[in-house]
Amino acid sequence: MTVTDSVRRRTPKAAKTNSVFKKVVMAVSGILMLLFLIAHMIGNLHVFQGAESFNDYSQWLRSFGEPALPPRTLLTAIEVGLLVSVVAHMWAAISLWRQAKRARPQAYVTKKSVVQSYASRTMRWGGVIIGLFIVYHILDLTFGVANPDGTDSTPYDRLVASFQNPIATTVYVVTLILLGMHLRHGVWSATQTLGQSNRRRERTVNAFAVAFATLLIAGYLVVPAAVVFGLVD
């Protein structure tokens, strides 16, 4: 047996192990981001309790862990962890896509359905857009650098000022819609990875994914809608 033959025999096993690792990275980073999204959405709803309640909540996030830890330590750790999760998720997704493309250099004769193909493209490009939006979102509402009210304003004032800006609000809404599509397809894809190929289960999982993504995104969209329609000012 030649060295080349040995390498060829080991390659499929190595590639399979590599794929499993990337899928684990994608799953873990996805779960971490999902937990953050749920907690962040619940926190945003404090805005309906008024400026004082929302600002107190924002201050609690910055002071949580004191005096054992310096101010903003845990919040910064969460933000860094979120950014790392996004980068890891994108790396795993793009790497798996390129790996699958190399394994199938020729396109299928029968193409995927239009809906599935569109959802897959949304996963790739939507992930990039969401990653860029997170950076902008932190600069806008957390630090105030990109906010119309500036860095000296309160978190409540920055939120209202941002959503009174039509461009910022449009970017926020579009990104959230992409995020909802990303979540729905992500849940569906995860079940395929786990081998849940039964058609009845697929319908149930798809219904759950749609309902979950819709409710989560609605929880986010209700805040800018309240500002736009004057319910929060």
N, C-alpha and C positions, 0 to 999 in steps of 0.2 A: 504493500500500500504506500503510495507516494504521500509526501507532505501536503500536496495540494488536495488530494482526496480526503485527508484527515481534516483539513481546514473546512472543506465543503460540508463534511458530516457534522462538524461542531457548529457551523454557522446558524442553521435553523434553530438549534437549542439556545444558542446565545441570543439570537434575535427575539426568541419567544420570551426569555427571561427579561430582556431589556424592555419588551413591550409591557410585560406584567408590572415592572417597576414604574414605568411611565403612567400606566393606568392607575396605579396606587397613588402616585403623586397627584394626578388629576382629580381622583376621588377625594383624597384628604383635603387638598386645597379648596376644592369645590364645597365641601361640607363646612370648612372654616368660614368661607365667604358667605355661605348661606346663613349660618348662625349670626354672623355680623349683620347681615341685611335684615334679619328678623328683629334683632335687638335695636338696630338703628331706626327702623321703621316705628317701633313702639316708642322710642325716645322722641322722635319727631312729633308725635301726637301730643306731647306736652304743650305744644304751641297753642292748642285750643283751651288751655287752662289760664292763658294770659301771659304777658311779658315777664312778670315776676317769677312765675312757676318755671317757665322755659329757661330763663337766665339762671335760676337756682339749679336746675338740672344740669345745665351746661357747666356751671361752676363746680358742681359735684364731680362731673367727669374729669375736670382738670385737677381737683384736689384729692380725688380718691387715692388712698394709700398713705396720705400724710398722717402723722409726722414721720412715720417710718421711712418713707421715700420722699425724695424731692418733688415739688409741684409738677404735675403733668407727666410724671414718669410712666404710669400705667397707660394713659391715653396715647402717649407717643409710642409705647410698645405695641399697642393695638393697631395704630396706624401703620407702623413699620411691618407688623405681621400681616396686615391686610395687603400691603403693597407686595410683599414677598409671595403671598399666596396667589395674587393676580399674575405675577411674573412666572411663578412655577406652573400655574394652570395653563397659561399661554404657551410656555415652553413645551409642556407635555402634549398639549393639543396639536400644536404645529408639528412637533417631532413625530407623533403618531400618524398624522396625516401624510407627511412626507415619506415615512416608512411604508405606509400602505400604498402610496403612489409608486414607489420604487418596486414594490412587490408585484404591482399590476401596471406595467408600463403602457399596456394597451387598454383603451376604454372598453367598457362593457358594450356588447351589441345592443342589449336592452338596457336603457338608461333608467335611473331611479325615477320615482314619481316626481312631478314638478314640486309638490309640497315638501317632500323629503329633501330634494336637492336644494331648494330655497332655504330650508331650515339649516342645512349643513353649512351653506355659505354664510348664513347669519351667525352661526356659532363662531366661525373663524374671524370674520371682519367685525362682528359685534363685540367679540372679546377685546380686540384692539381698541375699539372706540370706548368701551367701558373702562379699560385701563387708563386711557388718556383722560377720561372724564373724572376719575377718582382724584387724579393729581389736581385738575382744575377745581374740583369740588372742595378739596382741602384748602387750596389757596383762596377760594372765594368765601366760604362760610366758617372755616376754622381759624385761619390766620387773618382774613380780611384784606389780603394783598390785592386780590382781583375783585373786591366788592366795592360797589358804588359808595357805601358809607365809610369805607376805609378801615384801618386797623384799630382805631380808638372807639369804635361803636360796640354796642352789646350784641351778643349772639342773636337775640330776638330782632334787633334793628337790622342786622346784616341779612337775616333770613327774609324779612319783609322787603328790604331794598333790592335783594337779588331777584325775587319773584315779581317785583314791580317792573323789572327790566324785561321787555318782550323777548329779546334775543336770548338772555340767560334762561328764561322760562322755557322757551322753545327747545333749547339744547337739552335742558333737564328732562322735559317730557319725551323727546325723541329717544334719548339715551335709556330712559326707563322702559319704553316700549321695546327697545332692542334687548334690554335686560330680561324682560318678561319672556320674550321669544327664546332667549338663551336658556333661561331656567326650564321652560317647558321642554325644549328639545334635550336639555341636559338630563333631566329626569328620565325621559324616554330612552335616551341612549344608554344610560346606566343600567336599565333593566335588560337591554340587549346584551350588554357586556356580561351581565350575570347569568345570561342564558335563559331569561324569561321570554321564550319565543311563542308561547301559547297565545293564539289569537284572542281568546276571551280575556286573558290577563293583560294583553297589550291594550285592549280597549279600556279596561279598568284603570290601568296605569296612566294611559293618555288622558283620560277624564280627570284623574286626580292631578296630573301635572298641569293641565289647563286651569283647573279651579285654584290650585295653590298659587301658580304664577299670577293669575288674575287678581286674587285677593291681596297678595303681597304688593304688587305694583299699584293697586288701587289705594292701599294704605299710604303709599308714597305720594301718589298724585293728588290726594285730597288736600295736602298742605298747600302746594302752589295754587290749586283751584280756589282754596279759601282766601288766599291773598288777592288773586285776580278779581274775585267777585266781591271783595271788600268785607268778607267775614272776619278776616284777620288783618289788622293794620297797626 
